[in-house]
Amino acid sequence: MNKKLLAAIFGSALMLAACGGGGDEEATETNEEKGGEVTETQDAEKIVQGNCTSCHGGNLEGQGNFPSLKDVGSRLSKDEILQVIQNGQGQMPANIIEGAEAEVVAEWLANKK
């Protein structure tokens, strides 16, 4: 009896694991299929919060050896910002943000003047 119960619980857990999760990835894939890029300002802010604030500060004010990004658009163009994101610079690693997200972030940062 215990083996049957254990098998039922294990089977249920496997089914739930196979069906659950991945909601965010599905939304991204659907977004990419529809237009190939993320376009909302809110998305750019979320991407920056998740990838940049640990080094550049919560308000992008810069900290330590990492420069402020509050007015980066007055110093660099969108293309220059995209190059830094893709190639890295100083202590920043290359491709910390990739693809359409990098384009959206570069545009959003270029508007910070």
TAHU-V559787 format. One record per residue. N is the residue number from 1. NEAR is the number of other ideal C-beta (glycine too) atoms within 10 Angstrom. Layout:
N:NEAR / N:NEAR
This chain:
1:5 / 2:6 / 3:7 / 4:8 / 5:9 / 6:10 / 7:10 / 8:10 / 9:10 / 10:10 / 11:10 / 12:10 / 13:10 / 14:10 / 15:10 / 16:10 / 17:9 / 18:8 / 19:8 / 20:8 / 21:10 / 22:9 / 23:8 / 24:8 / 25:9 / 26:10 / 27:10 / 28:15 / 29:11 / 30:9 / 31:16 / 32:13 / 33:8 / 34:8 / 35:9 / 36:10 / 37:14 / 38:19 / 39:12 / 40:11 / 41:11 / 42:8 / 43:18 / 44:21 / 45:13 / 46:13 / 47:17 / 48:20 / 49:12 / 50:11 / 51:16 / 52:20 / 53:15 / 54:11 / 55:16 / 56:21 / 57:17 / 58:10 / 59:10 / 60:20 / 61:13 / 62:15 / 63:14 / 64:9 / 65:9 / 66:17 / 67:19 / 68:15 / 69:22 / 70:16 / 71:12 / 72:21 / 73:19 / 74:9 / 75:13 / 76:17 / 77:11 / 78:16 / 79:9 / 80:14 / 81:22 / 82:19 / 83:14 / 84:17 / 85:23 / 86:14 / 87:11 / 88:13 / 89:11 / 90:8 / 91:9 / 92:16 / 93:8 / 94:11 / 95:11 / 96:15 / 97:20 / 98:11 / 99:13 / 100:17 / 101:20 / 102:18 / 103:19 / 104:21 / 105:24 / 106:24 / 107:17 / 108:19 / 109:23 / 110:18 / 111:11 / 112:17 / 113:9
